[in-house]
Amino acid sequence: MTDKEMKTKEKTFSFKTLFLLFIICVATTLLWARYVSTRGLVVKEYAIKETTLNEDWDGLKIVHFTDLHYGSTIFLEELKNIVKEINKQNPDLIVFTGDLIEQGVDLSDKEIDSLIKELNKLSPKVETLAVLGNHDYDHDYWNRIVPNIDWHVLDNTYEYVYYKSKIPIVFVGLDDLTVGNPDYTNAFSFLNEHEEELYTIVLAHEPDQIEEFQNYHFDLVLSGHSHLGQVRLPIIGALYTPIGSKKYYEEHYKVADAHLYISGGIGTSGIKFRFFNKPSINLYRFYTK
């Protein structure tokens, strides 16, 4: 074999080796994103420092979970662990910001009963508040499940929560931005009842909805929908976010005088992948001193 032939053979071998390594890397990444990154649950804790809030609310704990997308990469065993982890935080309040069941999923009556049973194990000291997401309009499962669990749905309305204080916090819940029918006048109608500004927390599935109600008073917005990108890369961040989370899609923003927190959610939507973005819930701990 001549030197030329040997060099050609070496180049061919090097190319095949690099190509094989490339295929292995791609396959490993896809398998990791599908079967490893979609498992487990991260608890992200945030300190909410509000010195203007009545001191009786000091130490308040709110667990925020969202975008369960049951039937995507989340099933009954995963849900059991999620419920246990939420209860482990010993929350005063639990909030859910939409997308309970994944689009296109077909659930049996037995599965629905199991879901109801498991979700009823959530045990906040006060209550669980919820709003609908866009996927909750894709099927009738929300209407079959939620009325049978101990959740209070805020659909373009509000609720005063007192707990340990005579001065309440107001929770405002908005209908979905993209497929629902938000009614901000009704949702914020409590503002006509009080001369003083009460601390107000808004639950809105899509974070970009904050642009629609900035003329009203609010202090904190809790959202989901963006999944923080679902698939992320170091330095680059989110590769894609859905409509309704094009402007706001990261973990935290300061918008005017209010704070917007977005949870990365638990399940997957569309593609069954997560990358550099494990399933997560948010724990907000309030400090007034």
Secondary structure, 3 states (H helix, E strand, C coil): CCHHHHHHHHHHHHHHHHHHHHHHHHHHHHHHHHHCCCCCCEEEEEEEECCCCCHHHCCCEEEEECCCCECCCECHHHHHHHHHHHHHCCCCEEEECCCCECCCCCCCHHHHHHHHHHHCCCCCCCEEEECCCHHHHCCCHHHHHHHHCCEEECCCEEEEECCCCCCCEEEEECCCCCCCCCCHHHHCHHHHCCCCCCCEEEECCCHHHHHHCCCCCCCEEEECCCHHHCEEECCCEECCCCCCCCCCCCCEEEECCEEEEECCCCCCCCCCCCECCCCEEEEEEEECC
